[in-house]
Amino acid sequence: MSTKLGKYLLVLLILSQLVACAQLSQLETQNAIDKEIVQNAKTYSDHNKLANRYDTVAKEMVAKAKEKKESLEEYNEHSHYYGRQGQDFKSHTVANIRYYEQAAHEATKQADYHRTIAAELLKQEYAKPAETPDQQVNRKAKLNSDSGDMVESSIKTQ
């Protein structure tokens, strides 16, 4: 009878480890996708979207920290309701508040960073000429190779 129990416990242990590993791989995949998005951001709109995304994350973290602060105030007002687990609850809640505030601060820093890069990219985009001299020459050559009407119209506009 004890060998059957041992086998069941062993199977249960193996299955629980498989489930735990599966959860970690999904989180790692999400982090890899996030890193890839950040690394592939090259344009103004990419960095602007990332800045907005980090702003949203920061707002969510601030909201969660506010929620935890409210529950901590509830604990402080009615600590006698919580009994022995009250101190654990309080320390856990304080740690969560610290984590959420730190995450909000980091997300705000990331948003500011991407907003700065987006602004620099926008300045560079406005600073460069609309057409390079080679593109203007190619356009003139194409116009000259087409019908005579287009050649006349291009000469009149220049």
N, C-alpha and C positions, 0 to 999 in steps of 0.2 A: 504494500500500500504506500509506503514512503517513497519508493522509486517512481511511482506514478505522479505523486505530488511534486517530486523534484523535477521531473520532466515538464510538468505543466508550468512550474515556476521558471524553469530555464526558457521555455518557449515564450512566456510572458515577458521575461527580461529582454530577449532578443527582439521581439516585436516592439517593445517600448523604445529600444534604441533605434530601430529602423524609423519609427515615427519621428523621433527627435531629430535624426539626421535629415529626414525629408524636409522638415520645417526649416532647418538651417540652410539647406541648399536654396530654398525659395528666397530667403532673405539675402543670401549672397548674390543670387541672380539679380534681384532688384537693385542692390548696391552696384553691381557691375553695370547694369543698364544706366543708372544715374551717372556713374563715372564716364561712361561712353558718351552720354548726351553732353556732359560738361566739356569733355575733350574735343568733341566734334563741333562745338559752337564756334562759328567763324564770322557770322554776320551780325549786324545791328539787331535784327529781329530775334535771332537766336539768343543773344545775351539779354535782350529785353524780356523775352519769355522766361528765361532762367531767373532774372531778377524778380519778376512777378510771382514765379513759383516759390522762390525763397521768401518773399513777403507773405505769401499765403501760409507757408509753414510756420513762419514766425508768429503770425496772428493765431494760428491753432495752438502753438505752444504757450502763448500768453493766456489764451482762454483756458487751457488745461491747468496752468499754474494758478489762475484765479479761482478755478473750481476747487483745487486742492487747498488753497488758502481759506476758502469758505468752510471746507470740512475741518480744517485745523482750528478755525475759530469756534466751530460747533463743539469740537472736542474740548477746547479750553473752557468754554462756557459750561459744559456738562461732562466734565471728566469723570465724575463719580458713576456715570452710566456704563463706562467701558471696563471697569474692573482691572484685572491684572494685564490684560492685553492692551490697555490704554497707552502705556509707554511705548510698546512696540508700534502701535498705530501712529502715535505722534512722531516717532523718529522716522518711520517709513514715509509718512506724509511730508515731513520736512525734507527728506532726501528727494522725494519726487518733485517738490517745489523747486529745489535747487537744480535738479536735472532739467526741468522744463524751462526755467529761466536761462540756464546756460545754453540750451538748445535754441531758444528764441534769440539770444544774443548772437550765437554763431550763424543762424539763418539770416539775421539782419546784416551781419558783416558780409556774408556771401552775396546777399542782394545788393548791397552798396558796391561791392567789388564788380559784379556783373553790370550794374548800372553805369559805373565809371568806364568800363571797357566799351559798353554800348555807346556812350557819349563820344569816346575817342574814335570809334569806328564811324560814327555819324559825321564827325568833323572831317575825317579823312575822305569820306564819300563826297562831302560838299567841296572839299578843297581840290580834288582832282578834276581835271577838265572833262567835259562831256565827251569829247572825241579827241583821240590822239592825232597828231599830224598824219600818220600813216593811214588812219581810217578816213580822213578827209580826202587824201589822194586817191584811195581806192573808190570812194564814192564818186569822185569826179570822173574817174576812168570808166566806171559802170555807166554813168550818165552819157558819156561821150560815145560808148559802144552801142547804145540804144538808138531809138529814132531821133531825128533832128529836132523834133518839138521839145523833147526833154533837154537837149543841149541848150536850146535857146532859153528855156525857162530857168535852167540852172545858172546861166550867165546873167540873166536879168535879176535874180535874187541875190547874187553875190555882189 
